[in-house]
Amino acid sequence: MATTYDFSGVRHLVNVGGGNGALLTGILKAHPHLKGTLLDRPKVVERASPSLRELGLSGRCETVGGVF
């Protein structure tokens, strides 16, 4: 999806129920102009935050804990 969908008109992407953020991080890595928000339960996004830092995406991706 990261390479087949045209994200050129998108500036911010929200992944609701995004779990560990694998889909969102793949898209953000492929499209450096994008910013993102990962929304999932607090304990889930808490586990995703270290991966975002390690991938150098923490400045472009916010994690939000919540119930949707």
DOLO-534974 format. One line per 3 residues: their letters; for each residue x, y, z of N, C-alpha, C, O. Coordinates in Angstrom, 2 decimals, padded with zeros to 5 digits. Layout:
BEGIN
a = X/Y/Z/X/Y/Z/X/Y/Z/X/Y/Z; ...
This chain:
BEGIN
mat = 000.82/-001.18/000.00/000.00/000.00/000.00/000.87/001.25/000.00/000.52/002.24/-000.64; 001.98/001.23/000.70/002.83/002.41/000.82/003.35/002.88/-000.54/003.58/004.07/-000.74; 003.53/001.96/-001.46/004.09/002.34/-002.76/003.04/002.36/-003.87/003.33/002.86/-004.96
tyd = 001.86/001.83/-003.63/000.85/001.78/-004.70/-000.19/002.89/-004.62/-000.78/003.25/-005.64; -000.44/003.42/-003.45/-001.44/004.48/-003.30/-000.76/005.84/-003.50/000.38/006.03/-003.07; -001.44/006.76/-004.13/-000.91/008.10/-004.37/-001.17/008.99/-003.14/-002.28/009.50/-002.96
fsg = -000.15/009.17/-002.33/-000.24/010.00/-001.13/000.21/011.43/-001.39/000.38/012.20/-000.44; 000.40/011.82/-002.63/000.96/013.14/-002.93/000.08/014.28/-002.44/000.60/015.34/-002.12; -001.23/014.10/-002.38/-002.12/015.15/-001.91/-002.42/015.08/-000.43/-003.22/015.87/000.08
vrh = -001.81/014.15/000.27/-002.06/013.94/001.70/-000.92/014.56/002.50/000.25/014.42/002.14; -001.27/015.26/003.58/-000.25/015.85/004.44/-000.17/015.16/005.80/000.90/015.08/006.40; -001.31/014.64/006.27/-001.36/014.01/007.58/-002.26/012.78/007.49/-003.38/012.85/006.99
lvn = -001.77/011.66/007.99/-002.49/010.40/007.92/-002.75/009.90/009.34/-001.84/009.90/010.17; -003.98/009.49/009.63/-004.35/008.95/010.94/-004.67/007.47/010.78/-005.50/007.10/009.95; -004.01/006.64/011.57/-004.25/005.21/011.55/-005.00/004.85/012.83/-004.40/004.76/013.90
vgg = -006.30/004.65/012.71/-007.15/004.33/013.86/-007.13/002.82/014.06/-007.42/002.06/013.14; -006.80/002.41/015.26/-006.68/000.98/015.54/-005.43/000.41/014.88/-005.43/-000.72/014.41; -004.38/001.23/014.85/-003.17/000.87/014.11/-002.21/-000.07/014.81/-001.14/-000.37/014.27
gng = -002.56/-000.56/015.98/-001.72/-001.54/016.67/-000.31/-001.05/016.89/-000.10/000.02/017.46; 000.67/-001.83/016.43/002.07/-001.47/016.66/002.57/-000.42/015.68/003.72/000.00/015.77; 001.74/000.00/014.74/002.11/001.06/013.82/002.85/000.60/012.58/003.40/001.43/011.86
all = 002.88/-000.70/012.30/003.64/-001.21/011.16/003.17/-000.62/009.84/003.99/-000.22/009.02; 001.87/-000.55/009.61/001.36/000.02/008.37/001.70/001.50/008.27/002.19/001.96/007.23; 001.45/002.24/009.33/001.71/003.68/009.32/003.19/003.97/009.15/003.55/004.86/008.38
tgi = 004.06/003.25/009.84/005.50/003.51/009.70/005.98/003.17/008.29/006.83/003.87/007.75; 005.44/002.13/007.69/005.82/001.81/006.31/005.45/002.93/005.36/006.22/003.27/004.46; 004.28/003.50/005.55/003.83/004.61/004.70/004.67/005.86/004.95/005.07/006.53/004.00
lka = 004.94/006.17/006.20/005.73/007.34/006.53/007.16/007.23/006.00/007.73/008.21/005.53; 007.74/006.04/006.06/009.09/005.84/005.54/009.12/006.03/004.03/010.09/006.56/003.49; 008.08/005.61/003.35/008.03/005.72/001.89/007.67/007.13/001.41/007.93/007.47/000.25
hph = 007.08/007.93/002.29/006.61/009.27/001.91/007.06/010.30/002.95/006.31/010.61/003.88; 008.28/010.82/002.80/008.84/011.72/003.81/008.07/013.02/004.04/008.30/013.68/005.05; 007.18/013.39/003.14/006.41/014.63/003.33/005.24/014.45/004.30/004.66/015.43/004.76
lkg = 004.90/013.20/004.62/003.75/012.91/005.48/004.07/013.01/006.96/005.19/012.74/007.40; 003.05/013.40/007.71/003.06/013.27/009.16/001.94/012.30/009.50/001.01/012.12/008.71; 002.02/011.67/010.67/001.01/010.68/011.02/000.62/010.70/012.47/001.32/011.24/013.33
tll = -000.53/010.10/012.72/-001.03/009.88/014.07/-001.44/008.43/014.19/-002.21/007.93/013.37; -000.94/007.77/015.20/-001.31/006.39/015.50/-002.24/006.41/016.70/-001.86/006.84/017.79; -003.46/005.93/016.50/-004.46/005.91/017.57/-004.85/004.47/017.88/-005.32/003.74/017.01
drp = -004.65/004.09/019.11/-005.07/002.77/019.58/-005.18/002.86/021.10/-004.97/003.92/021.68; -005.49/001.75/021.73/-005.60/001.75/023.19/-004.27/002.18/023.81/-003.21/001.94/023.23; -004.32/002.83/024.97/-003.11/003.37/025.58/-001.96/002.37/025.71/-000.82/002.70/025.39
kvv = -002.22/001.19/026.16/-001.15/000.19/026.34/-000.55/-000.23/025.00/000.63/-000.57/024.93; -001.35/-000.21/023.95/-000.88/-000.61/022.62/000.06/000.45/022.05/001.15/000.13/021.59; -000.36/001.71/022.08/000.50/002.76/021.52/001.75/002.98/022.37/002.78/003.43/021.87
era = 001.64/002.68/023.64/002.81/002.78/024.52/003.92/001.85/024.02/005.10/002.20/024.08; 003.55/000.68/023.54/004.53/-000.28/023.01/005.05/000.14/021.63/006.14/-000.26/021.25; 004.29/000.93/020.90/004.70/001.35/019.56/005.69/002.51/019.60/006.49/002.66/018.68
sps = 005.66/003.31/020.64/006.50/004.51/020.71/008.00/004.24/020.56/008.66/004.97/019.83; 008.57/003.22/021.22/010.00/002.96/021.05/010.38/002.64/019.59/011.44/003.05/019.13; 009.54/001.93/018.90/009.82/001.61/017.50/009.85/002.86/016.64/010.69/003.00/015.76
lre = 008.93/003.78/016.91/008.90/005.03/016.16/010.19/005.82/016.38/010.73/006.42/015.45; 010.66/005.83/017.62/011.92/006.53/017.92/013.09/005.87/017.20/013.92/006.56/016.61; 013.15/004.54/017.26/014.25/003.80/016.63/014.28/004.03/015.12/015.36/004.08/014.52
lgl = 013.12/004.16/014.50/013.03/004.37/013.05/013.21/005.84/012.67/013.20/006.18/011.48; 013.37/006.70/013.66/013.54/008.12/013.39/012.26/008.82/012.97/012.31/009.86/012.32; 011.12/008.26/013.35/009.83/008.80/012.95/009.08/009.51/014.07/007.99/010.04/013.85
sgr = 009.64/009.55/015.25/008.90/010.13/016.38/008.61/011.61/016.17/007.63/012.12/016.73; 009.41/012.31/015.40/009.15/013.71/015.12/008.06/013.94/014.10/007.54/015.04/013.96; 007.70/012.87/013.38/006.67/012.97/012.35/005.42/012.18/012.68/004.43/012.23/011.94
cet = 005.45/011.44/013.78/004.31/010.58/014.11/003.97/010.70/015.59/004.80/010.44/016.46; 002.75/011.09/015.85/002.23/011.22/017.20/001.48/009.94/017.57/000.80/009.36/016.72; 001.61/009.51/018.80/000.80/008.39/019.27/-000.25/008.92/020.22/000.03/009.77/021.07
vgg = -001.47/008.41/020.08/-002.58/008.85/020.91/-003.26/007.60/021.46/-003.72/006.74/020.71; -003.33/007.52/022.79/-004.02/006.43/023.42/-005.48/006.80/023.64/-005.78/007.87/024.17; -006.35/005.93/023.23/-007.78/006.21/023.39/-008.62/005.01/023.03/-008.11/003.98/022.59
vf = -009.90/005.15/023.22/-010.85/004.11/022.88/-011.71/004.67/021.75/-012.29/005.75/021.86; -011.79/003.92/020.68/-012.50/004.43/019.50/-013.77/003.68/019.24/-014.48/003.98/018.29
